[in-house]
Amino acid sequence: MERTLILLKPDCVQRRLMGRIISRFEDKGLSFVGMKLMQVTPELAKQHYAEHVEKAWYPTLESFITGGPIMAAVLEGLEAITVVREMLGATSGLKAAPGTIRGDFSSSRQMNLVHGSDGPEAAEREIALYFKPEELVDHSPTIAPWLRAADE
């Protein structure tokens, strides 16, 4: 089992798409083990996007991510990082394939609705930025035997 962080960004919250996107992850068989609505501060944005802070376009990114509430969540499942990234589609909604979240709901490069961790190290670091260990719930859904084989 693997865990990944997702952020339903301010554009997703403002467009009232949270429920539709949460349903897609649940329909795929991923489990939510942590979730909260919150406001990203400039300090948290700088920590999350540390590799981009010095780039010329960073102020626009910070203004966007701090501009309204987000929903932070931790998803758990087999190969969760890869599965989520594929469900999201290309970073730019303009290039994302139909059937992906961004392909179906985004028409912007930056306002692309959802952030998903891009690898195991990033997932671990990002989850720690947004959640305390006691905010995550370890559980095995009763439907789990019907979602994957016992040896997976």
N, CA and C atoms as an extended XYZ file, in Angstrom:
456
Properties=species:S:1:pos:R:3:atomname:S:1:resname:S:1:resid:I:1 pbc="F F F"
N         0.849       -1.185        0.000 N   MET     1
C         0.000        0.000        0.000 CA  MET     1
C         0.887        1.239        0.000 C   MET     1
N         0.413        2.253       -0.653 N   GLU     2
C         1.172        3.500       -0.800 CA  GLU     2
C         0.245        4.667       -0.490 C   GLU     2
N         0.839        5.737        0.029 N   ARG     3
C         0.073        6.948        0.321 CA  ARG     3
C         0.574        8.110       -0.520 C   ARG     3
N        -0.345        8.997       -0.861 N   THR     4
C         0.001       10.197       -1.622 CA  THR     4
C        -0.844       11.366       -1.135 C   THR     4
N        -0.312       12.557       -1.309 N   LEU     5
C        -1.046       13.771       -0.971 CA  LEU     5
C        -1.743       14.295       -2.211 C   LEU     5
N        -2.983       14.729       -2.040 N   ILE     6
C        -3.639       15.508       -3.074 CA  ILE     6
C        -4.089       16.818       -2.447 C   ILE     6
N        -4.096       17.855       -3.235 N   LEU     7
C        -4.669       19.136       -2.844 CA  LEU     7
C        -5.720       19.490       -3.877 C   LEU     7
N        -6.952       19.667       -3.441 N   LEU     8
C        -7.970       20.221       -4.317 CA  LEU     8
C        -7.796       21.728       -4.193 C   LEU     8
N        -7.255       22.317       -5.245 N   LYS     9
C        -6.798       23.705       -5.226 CA  LYS     9
C        -7.962       24.696       -5.184 C   LYS     9
N        -7.648       25.986       -4.951 N   PRO    10
C        -8.718       26.984       -4.845 CA  PRO    10
C        -9.690       27.000       -6.026 C   PRO    10
N        -9.214       26.766       -7.246 N   ASP    11
C       -10.133       26.762       -8.386 CA  ASP    11
C       -11.124       25.605       -8.297 C   ASP    11
N       -10.680       24.467       -7.806 N   CYS    12
C       -11.550       23.303       -7.621 CA  CYS    12
C       -12.613       23.604       -6.560 C   CYS    12
N       -12.185       24.187       -5.443 N   VAL    13
C       -13.119       24.514       -4.364 CA  VAL    13
C       -14.137       25.547       -4.842 C   VAL    13
N       -13.656       26.622       -5.473 N   GLN    14
C       -14.539       27.696       -5.903 CA  GLN    14
C       -15.525       27.236       -6.983 C   GLN    14
N       -15.097       26.317       -7.822 N   ARG    15
C       -15.979       25.814       -8.888 CA  ARG    15
C       -16.911       24.709       -8.404 C   ARG    15
N       -16.798       24.367       -7.111 N   ARG    16
C       -17.666       23.374       -6.481 CA  ARG    16
C       -17.537       22.000       -7.143 C   ARG    16
N       -16.287       21.613       -7.417 N   LEU    17
C       -16.007       20.327       -8.051 CA  LEU    17
C       -15.477       19.281       -7.065 C   LEU    17
N       -15.348       19.642       -5.801 N   MET    18
C       -14.725       18.724       -4.839 CA  MET    18
C       -15.422       17.363       -4.804 C   MET    18
N       -16.728       17.347       -4.674 N   GLY    19
C       -17.447       16.079       -4.563 CA  GLY    19
C       -17.259       15.191       -5.770 C   GLY    19
N       -17.291       15.786       -6.960 N   ARG    20
C       -17.131       14.999       -8.189 CA  ARG    20
C       -15.738       14.391       -8.271 C   ARG    20
N       -14.741       15.146       -7.840 N   ILE    21
C       -13.361       14.647       -7.913 CA  ILE    21
C       -13.099       13.619       -6.818 C   ILE    21
N       -13.589       13.871       -5.604 N   ILE    22
C       -13.463       12.883       -4.526 CA  ILE    22
C       -14.097       11.562       -4.968 C   ILE    22
N       -15.256       11.626       -5.596 N   SER    23
C       -15.940       10.411       -6.056 CA  SER    23
C       -15.093        9.620       -7.043 C   SER    23
N       -14.366       10.310       -7.899 N   ARG    24
C       -13.524        9.599       -8.878 CA  ARG    24
C       -12.456        8.766       -8.165 C   ARG    24
N       -11.838        9.346       -7.132 N   PHE    25
C       -10.809        8.599       -6.389 CA  PHE    25
C       -11.433        7.420       -5.646 C   PHE    25
N       -12.593        7.630       -5.051 N   GLU    26
C       -13.268        6.532       -4.358 CA  GLU    26
C       -13.714        5.457       -5.350 C   GLU    26
N       -14.232        5.877       -6.498 N   ASP    27
C       -14.650        4.914       -7.522 CA  ASP    27
C       -13.481        4.049       -7.984 C   ASP    27
N       -12.283        4.602       -7.960 N   LYS    28
C       -11.084        3.877       -8.385 CA  LYS    28
C       -10.636        2.875       -7.325 C   LYS    28
N       -11.176        2.990       -6.109 N   GLY    29
C       -10.811        2.061       -5.034 CA  GLY    29
C        -9.770        2.607       -4.082 C   GLY    29
N        -9.405        3.883       -4.240 N   LEU    30
C        -8.467        4.505       -3.307 CA  LEU    30
C        -9.204        4.880       -2.025 C   LEU    30
N        -8.486        4.843       -0.904 N   SER    31
C        -9.085        5.172        0.392 CA  SER    31
C        -8.568        6.512        0.885 C   SER    31
N        -9.463        7.345        1.397 N   PHE    32
C        -9.072        8.585        2.058 CA  PHE    32
C        -8.712        8.245        3.494 C   PHE    32
N        -7.485        8.594        3.907 N   VAL    33
C        -7.050        8.334        5.282 CA  VAL    33
C        -6.829        9.636        6.049 C   VAL    33
N        -6.992       10.766        5.386 N   GLY    34
C        -6.910       12.083        6.008 CA  GLY    34
C        -7.499       13.103        5.063 C   GLY    34
N        -8.195       14.101        5.638 N   MET    35
C        -8.810       15.121        4.793 CA  MET    35
C        -9.115       16.346        5.647 C   MET    35
N        -8.824       17.538        5.097 N   LYS    36
C        -9.216       18.767        5.791 CA  LYS    36
C        -9.267       19.943        4.835 C   LYS    36
N       -10.208       20.844        5.129 N   LEU    37
C       -10.320       22.098        4.405 CA  LEU    37
C        -9.440       23.096        5.127 C   LEU    37
N        -8.638       23.837        4.388 N   MET    38
C        -7.702       24.755        5.022 CA  MET    38
C        -7.312       25.875        4.076 C   MET    38
N        -6.651       26.861        4.617 N   GLN    39
C        -6.118       27.982        3.845 CA  GLN    39
C        -4.596       27.835        3.827 C   GLN    39
N        -3.993       27.818        2.655 N   VAL    40
C        -2.533       27.756        2.542 CA  VAL    40
C        -1.984       29.147        2.817 C   VAL    40
N        -1.021       29.221        3.722 N   THR    41
C        -0.356       30.487        4.029 CA  THR    41
C         0.817       30.685        3.067 C   THR    41
N         1.301       31.915        2.934 N   PRO    42
C         2.502       32.121        2.108 CA  PRO    42
C         3.686       31.279        2.594 C   PRO    42
N         3.804       31.102        3.903 N   GLU    43
C         4.908       30.300        4.452 CA  GLU    43
C         4.784       28.839        4.036 C   GLU    43
N         3.581       28.296        4.126 N   LEU    44
C         3.370       26.902        3.714 CA  LEU    44
C         3.587       26.748        2.212 C   LEU    44
N         3.134       27.717        1.440 N   ALA    45
C         3.345       27.672       -0.011 CA  ALA    45
C         4.839       27.634       -0.332 C   ALA    45
N         5.626       28.439        0.356 N   LYS    46
C         7.077       28.460        0.121 CA  LYS    46
C         7.719       27.124        0.484 C   LYS    46
N         7.224       26.468        1.528 N   GLN    47
C         7.743       25.148        1.891 CA  GLN    47
C         7.342       24.108        0.844 C   GLN    47
N         6.076       24.132        0.465 N   HIS    48
C         5.583       23.138       -0.490 CA  HIS    48
C         6.278       23.282       -1.849 C   HIS    48
N         6.399       24.510       -2.322 N   TYR    49
C         6.962       24.766       -3.649 CA  TYR    49
C         8.385       25.293       -3.557 C   TYR    49
N         9.164       24.799       -2.593 N   ALA    50
C        10.513       25.311       -2.318 CA  ALA    50
C        11.394       25.352       -3.569 C   ALA    50
N        11.278       24.362       -4.447 N   GLU    51
C        12.139       24.311       -5.636 CA  GLU    51
C        11.776       25.372       -6.670 C   GLU    51
N        10.632       26.027       -6.482 N   HIS    52
C        10.182       27.027       -7.448 CA  HIS    52
C        10.236       28.471       -6.939 C   HIS    52
N        10.538       28.661       -5.668 N   VAL    53
C        10.453       29.996       -5.044 CA  VAL    53
C        11.261       31.056       -5.790 C   VAL    53
N        12.383       30.699       -6.344 N   GLU    54
C        13.242       31.674       -7.024 CA  GLU    54
C        12.866       31.907       -8.492 C   GLU    54
N        11.919       31.170       -8.979 N   LYS    55
C        11.524       31.319      -10.382 CA  LYS    55
C        10.647       32.556      -10.566 C   LYS    55
N        10.721       33.158      -11.726 N   ALA    56
C        10.018       34.420      -11.998 CA  ALA    56
C         8.502       34.288      -11.845 C   ALA    56
N         7.952       33.127      -12.127 N   TRP    57
C         6.511       32.930      -12.080 CA  TRP    57
C         6.004       32.505      -10.711 C   TRP    57
N         6.902       32.304       -9.740 N   TYR    58
C         6.466       31.838       -8.422 CA  TYR    58
C         5.448       32.771       -7.745 C   TYR    58
N         5.613       34.104       -7.778 N   PRO    59
C         4.612       34.960       -7.113 CA  PRO    59
C         3.180       34.704       -7.605 C   PRO    59
N         3.024       34.420       -8.889 N   THR    60
C         1.692       34.119       -9.425 CA  THR    60
C         1.168       32.810       -8.827 C   THR    60
N         2.033       31.808       -8.733 N   LEU    61
C         1.653       30.529       -8.142 CA  LEU    61
C         1.258       30.710       -6.676 C   LEU    61
N         2.066       31.448       -5.926 N   GLU    62
C         1.765       31.663       -4.505 CA  GLU    62
C         0.439       32.413       -4.331 C   GLU    62
N         0.225       33.413       -5.151 N   SER    63
C        -1.018       34.179       -5.087 CA  SER    63
C        -2.217       33.272       -5.353 C   SER    63
N        -2.083       32.372       -6.308 N   PHE    64
C        -3.160       31.443       -6.648 CA  PHE    64
C        -3.435       30.465       -5.502 C   PHE    64
N        -2.403       29.782       -5.018 N   ILE    65
C        -2.602       28.717       -4.029 CA  ILE    65
C        -3.035       29.269       -2.674 C   ILE    65
N        -2.721       30.533       -2.392 N   THR    66
C        -3.140       31.152       -1.134 CA  THR    66
C        -4.426       31.971       -1.303 C   THR    66
N        -4.970       32.025       -2.499 N   GLY    67
C        -6.101       32.893       -2.815 CA  GLY    67
C        -7.452       32.426       -2.328 C   GLY    67
N        -7.556       31.209       -1.853 N   GLY    68
C        -8.821       30.674       -1.365 CA  GLY    68
C        -8.567       29.357       -0.669 C   GLY    68
N        -9.585       28.779       -0.059 N   PRO    69
C        -9.387       27.516        0.652 CA  PRO    69
C        -9.049       26.368       -0.302 C   PRO    69
N        -8.344       25.400        0.254 N   ILE    70
C        -8.038       24.152       -0.450 CA  ILE    70
C        -8.545       22.990        0.401 C   ILE    70
N        -8.653       21.839       -0.208 N   MET    71
C        -8.910       20.639        0.557 CA  MET    71
C        -7.682       19.755        0.404 C   MET    71
N        -7.008       19.500        1.523 N   ALA    72
C        -5.845       18.617        1.533 CA  ALA    72
C        -6.315       17.225        1.935 C   ALA    72
N        -5.780       16.213        1.271 N   ALA    73
C        -6.183       14.840        1.593 CA  ALA    73
C        -5.020       13.891        1.349 C   ALA    73
N        -5.053       12.784        2.050 N   VAL    74
C        -4.107       11.697        1.839 CA  VAL    74
C        -4.906       10.502        1.348 C   VAL    74
N        -4.469        9.981        0.216 N   LEU    75
C        -5.084        8.808       -0.386 CA  LEU    75
C        -4.163        7.611       -0.208 C   LEU    75
N        -4.754        6.447       -0.032 N   GLU    76
C        -3.986        5.219        0.142 CA  GLU    76
C        -4.516        4.164       -0.815 C   GLU    76
N        -3.582        3.414       -1.394 N   GLY    77
C        -3.967        2.324       -2.280 CA  GLY    77
C        -2.748        1.725       -2.945 C   GLY    77
N        -2.963        0.675       -3.698 N   LEU    78
C        -1.876        0.067       -4.455 CA  LEU    78
C        -1.376        1.060       -5.503 C   LEU    78
N        -0.073        1.310       -5.505 N   GLU    79
C         0.542        2.227       -6.468 CA  GLU    79
C        -0.203        3.560       -6.533 C   GLU    79
N        -0.618        4.065       -5.369 N   ALA    80
C        -1.474        5.257       -5.287 CA  ALA    80
C        -0.877        6.465       -6.001 C   ALA    80
N         0.422        6.667       -5.904 N   ILE    81
C         1.043        7.845       -6.517 CA  ILE    81
C         0.853        7.811       -8.029 C   ILE    81
N         1.202        6.708       -8.647 N   THR    82
C         1.071        6.575      -10.100 CA  THR    82
C        -0.390        6.612      -10.526 C   THR    82
N        -1.239        5.913       -9.805 N   VAL    83
C        -2.656        5.874      -10.144 CA  VAL    83
C        -3.247        7.278      -10.118 C   VAL    83
N        -2.958        8.041       -9.054 N   VAL    84
C        -3.494        9.402       -8.948 CA  VAL    84
C        -2.959       10.277      -10.065 C   VAL    84
N        -1.661       10.213      -10.335 N   ARG    85
C        -1.075       11.056      -11.383 CA  ARG    85
C        -1.717       10.758      -12.744 C   ARG    85
N        -1.959        9.502      -13.018 N   GLU    86
C        -2.601        9.145      -14.287 CA  GLU    86
C        -4.048        9.620      -14.330 C   GLU    86
N        -4.732        9.564      -13.199 N   MET    87
C        -6.113       10.049      -13.148 CA  MET    87
C        -6.170       11.559      -13.349 C   MET    87
N        -5.148       12.275      -12.859 N   LEU    88
C        -5.122       13.731      -13.005 CA  LEU    88
C        -4.910       14.148      -14.447 C   LEU    88
N        -4.039       13.462      -15.168 N   GLY    89
C        -3.718       13.839      -16.544 CA  GLY    89
C        -2.578       14.837      -16.589 C   GLY    89
N        -2.266       15.306      -17.770 N   ALA    90
C        -1.168       16.254      -17.975 CA  ALA    90
C        -1.380       17.497      -17.117 C   ALA    90
N        -0.276       18.110      -16.701 N   THR    91
C        -0.329       19.286      -15.823 CA  THR    91
C        -1.218       20.377      -16.408 C   THR    91
N        -1.090       20.620      -17.687 N   SER    92
C        -1.924       21.627      -18.346 CA  SER    92
C        -3.263       21.018      -18.738 C   SER    92
N        -4.325       21.624      -18.261 N   GLY    93
C        -5.651       21.163      -18.652 CA  GLY    93
C        -5.872       21.250      -20.152 C   GLY    93
N        -5.119       22.126      -20.810 N   LEU    94
C        -5.233       22.274      -22.258 CA  LEU    94
C        -4.687       21.059      -23.003 C   LEU    94
N        -3.772       20.322      -22.342 N   LYS    95
C        -3.136       19.165      -22.980 CA  LYS    95
C        -3.572       17.836      -22.372 C   LYS    95
N        -4.340       17.882      -21.292 N   ALA    96
C        -4.745       16.654      -20.614 CA  ALA    96
C        -5.793       15.908      -21.430 C   ALA    96
N        -5.670       14.606      -21.460 N   ALA    97
C        -6.569       13.761      -22.249 CA  ALA    97
C        -7.975       13.741      -21.666 C   ALA    97
N        -8.981       13.681      -22.537 N   PRO    98
C       -10.347       13.491      -22.054 CA  PRO    98
C       -10.411       12.224      -21.197 C   PRO    98
N       -11.231       12.264      -20.165 N   GLY    99
C       -11.327       11.129      -19.246 CA  GLY    99
C       -10.488       11.315      -17.998 C   GLY    99
N        -9.459       12.185      -18.088 N   THR   100
C        -8.692       12.522      -16.896 CA  THR   100
C        -9.386       13.684      -16.194 C   THR   100
N        -9.050       13.894      -14.939 N   ILE   101
C        -9.681       14.983      -14.184 CA  ILE   101
C        -9.401       16.324      -14.847 C   ILE   101
N        -8.144       16.587      -15.160 N   ARG   102
C        -7.814       17.867      -15.798 CA  ARG   102
C        -8.367       17.937      -17.218 C   ARG   102
N        -8.356       16.829      -17.928 N   GLY   103
C        -8.899       16.812      -19.282 CA  GLY   103
C       -10.387       17.086      -19.313 C   GLY   103
N       -11.085       16.672      -18.281 N   ASP   104
C       -12.533       16.863      -18.235 CA  ASP   104
C       -12.955       18.203      -17.636 C   ASP   104
N       -12.135       18.767      -16.726 N   PHE   105
C       -12.590       19.933      -15.982 CA  PHE   105
C       -11.700       21.169      -16.069 C   PHE   105
N       -10.500       21.077      -16.633 N   SER   106
C        -9.587       22.222      -16.627 CA  SER   106
C        -9.283       22.688      -18.047 C   SER   106
N        -9.166       24.003      -18.196 N   SER   107
C        -8.755       24.577      -19.479 CA  SER   107
C        -7.650       25.605      -19.244 C   SER   107
N        -6.782       25.297      -18.272 N   SER   108
C        -5.717       26.212      -17.886 CA  SER   108
C        -4.450       25.431      -17.581 C   SER   108
N        -3.318       26.075      -17.752 N   ARG   109
C        -2.033       25.479      -17.399 CA  ARG   109
C        -1.837       25.513      -15.888 C   ARG   109
N        -2.123       26.656      -15.261 N   GLN   110
C        -1.882       26.811      -13.825 CA  GLN   110
C        -3.095       26.423      -12.992 C   GLN   110
N        -4.266       26.819      -13.410 N   MET   111
C        -5.473       26.479      -12.658 CA  MET   111
C        -5.914       25.090      -13.088 C   MET   111
N        -5.191       24.105      -12.559 N   ASN   112
C        -5.385       22.722      -12.990 CA  ASN   112
C        -6.038       21.845      -11.928 C   ASN   112
N        -6.723       22.482      -10.978 N   LEU   113
C        -7.644       21.858      -10.035 CA  LEU   113
C        -7.035       21.037       -8.912 C   LEU   113
N        -6.087       20.146       -9.223 N   VAL   114
C        -5.615       19.197       -8.213 CA  VAL   114
C        -4.105       19.052       -8.283 C   VAL   114
N        -3.477       19.028       -7.101 N   HIS   115
C        -2.058       18.677       -6.993 CA  HIS   115
C        -1.981       17.233       -6.536 C   HIS   115
N        -1.054       16.481       -7.089 N   GLY   116
C        -0.766       15.128       -6.624 CA  GLY   116
C         0.732       14.950       -6.507 C   GLY   116
N         1.188       14.323       -5.437 N   SER   117
C         2.628       14.086       -5.239 CA  SER   117
C         3.198       13.348       -6.439 C   SER   117
N         4.460       13.689       -6.799 N   ASP   118
C         5.050       13.096       -8.002 CA  ASP   118
C         5.973       11.918       -7.747 C   ASP   118
N         6.132       11.496       -6.503 N   GLY   119
C         6.964       10.345       -6.192 CA  GLY   119
C         6.907       10.049       -4.704 C   GLY   119
N         7.460        8.919       -4.297 N   PRO   120
C         7.403        8.522       -2.886 CA  PRO   120
C         8.038        9.524       -1.917 C   PRO   120
N         9.190       10.071       -2.284 N   GLU   121
C         9.852       11.035       -1.397 CA  GLU   121
C         9.022       12.309       -1.281 C   GLU   121
N         8.508       12.785       -2.415 N   ALA   122
C         7.669       13.987       -2.399 CA  ALA   122
C         6.403       13.724       -1.589 C   ALA   122
N         5.792       12.563       -1.738 N   ALA   123
C         4.577       12.240       -0.989 CA  ALA   123
C         4.840       12.285        0.507 C   ALA   123
N         5.920       11.685        0.932 N   GLU   124
C         6.255       11.678        2.365 CA  GLU   124
C         6.471       13.099        2.885 C   GLU   124
N         7.231       13.889        2.145 N   ARG   125
C         7.520       15.273        2.550 CA  ARG   125
C         6.248       16.107        2.558 C   ARG   125
N         5.438       15.997        1.534 N   GLU   126
C         4.227       16.809        1.413 CA  GLU   126
C         3.169       16.410        2.442 C   GLU   126
N         3.004       15.129        2.680 N   ILE   127
C         2.044       14.689        3.701 CA  ILE   127
C         2.432       15.295        5.050 C   ILE   127
N         3.729       15.279        5.369 N   ALA   128
C         4.199       15.843        6.645 CA  ALA   128
C         3.972       17.352        6.727 C   ALA   128
N         3.962       18.051        5.598 N   LEU   129
C         3.685       19.491        5.600 CA  LEU   129
C         2.237       19.792        5.963 C   LEU   129
N         1.323       18.947        5.529 N   TYR   130
C        -0.106       19.221        5.670 CA  TYR   130
C        -0.801       18.464        6.793 C   TYR   130
N        -0.207       17.364        7.259 N   PHE   131
C        -0.872       16.534        8.266 CA  PHE   131
C         0.087       16.116        9.368 C   PHE   131
N        -0.412       16.136       10.599 N   LYS   132
C         0.274       15.531       11.733 CA  LYS   132
C        -0.036       14.040       11.690 C   LYS   132
N         0.863       13.190       12.178 N   PRO   133
C         0.593       11.741       12.127 CA  PRO   133
C        -0.751       11.350       12.728 C   PRO   133
N        -1.152       12.014       13.812 N   GLU   134
C        -2.418       11.657       14.464 CA  GLU   134
C        -3.654       12.092       13.666 C   GLU   134
N        -3.452       12.855       12.599 N   GLU   135
C        -4.580       13.256       11.741 CA  GLU   135
C        -4.869       12.240       10.637 C   GLU   135
N        -4.038       11.223       10.545 N   LEU   136
C        -4.230       10.176        9.541 CA  LEU   136
C        -4.796        8.936       10.211 C   LEU   136
N        -5.750        8.301        9.550 N   VAL   137
C        -6.466        7.166       10.122 CA  VAL   137
C        -6.076        5.894        9.375 C   VAL   137
N        -5.516        4.945       10.093 N   ASP   138
C        -5.215        3.642        9.507 CA  ASP   138
C        -6.474        2.787        9.572 C   ASP   138
N        -6.921        2.339        8.434 N   HIS   139
C        -8.092        1.466        8.420 CA  HIS   139
C        -8.105        0.675        7.124 C   HIS   139
N        -8.789       -0.425        7.166 N   SER   140
C        -8.970       -1.247        5.973 CA  SER   140
C       -10.470       -1.303        5.682 C   SER   140
N       -10.895       -0.678        4.591 N   PRO   141
C       -12.327       -0.683        4.278 CA  PRO   141
C       -12.856       -2.106        4.120 C   PRO   141
N       -14.070       -2.328        4.556 N   THR   142
C       -14.656       -3.664        4.467 CA  THR   142
C       -14.816       -4.124        3.018 C   THR   142
N       -14.822       -3.190        2.085 N   ILE   143
C       -14.959       -3.532        0.672 CA  ILE   143
C       -13.624       -3.960        0.039 C   ILE   143
N       -12.517       -3.809        0.771 N   ALA   144
C       -11.179       -4.080        0.222 CA  ALA   144
C       -11.060       -5.432       -0.479 C   ALA   144
N       -11.609       -6.523        0.054 N   PRO   145
C       -11.484       -7.807       -0.644 CA  PRO   145
C       -12.144       -7.824       -2.025 C   PRO   145
N       -13.026       -6.882       -2.294 N   TRP   146
C       -13.721       -6.817       -3.562 CA  TRP   146
C       -13.062       -5.833       -4.530 C   TRP   146
N       -12.003       -5.153       -4.050 N   LEU   147
C       -11.296       -4.181       -4.888 CA  LEU   147
C        -9.986       -4.716       -5.449 C   LEU   147
N        -9.368       -5.665       -4.749 N   ARG   148
C        -8.077       -6.194       -5.190 CA  ARG   148
C        -7.899       -7.600       -4.644 C   ARG   148
N        -7.081       -8.384       -5.317 N   ALA   149
C        -6.813       -9.745       -4.874 CA  ALA   149
C        -6.042       -9.735       -3.554 C   ALA   149
N        -6.203      -10.768       -2.759 N   ALA   150
C        -5.583      -10.846       -1.439 CA  ALA   150
C        -4.050      -10.787       -1.503 C   ALA   150
N        -3.457      -11.213       -2.618 N   ASP   151
C        -2.000      -11.221       -2.707 CA  ASP   151
C        -1.429       -9.957       -3.350 C   ASP   151
N        -2.262       -8.955       -3.578 N   GLU   152
C        -1.770       -7.697       -4.174 CA  GLU   152
C        -1.351       -6.734       -3.085 C   GLU   152
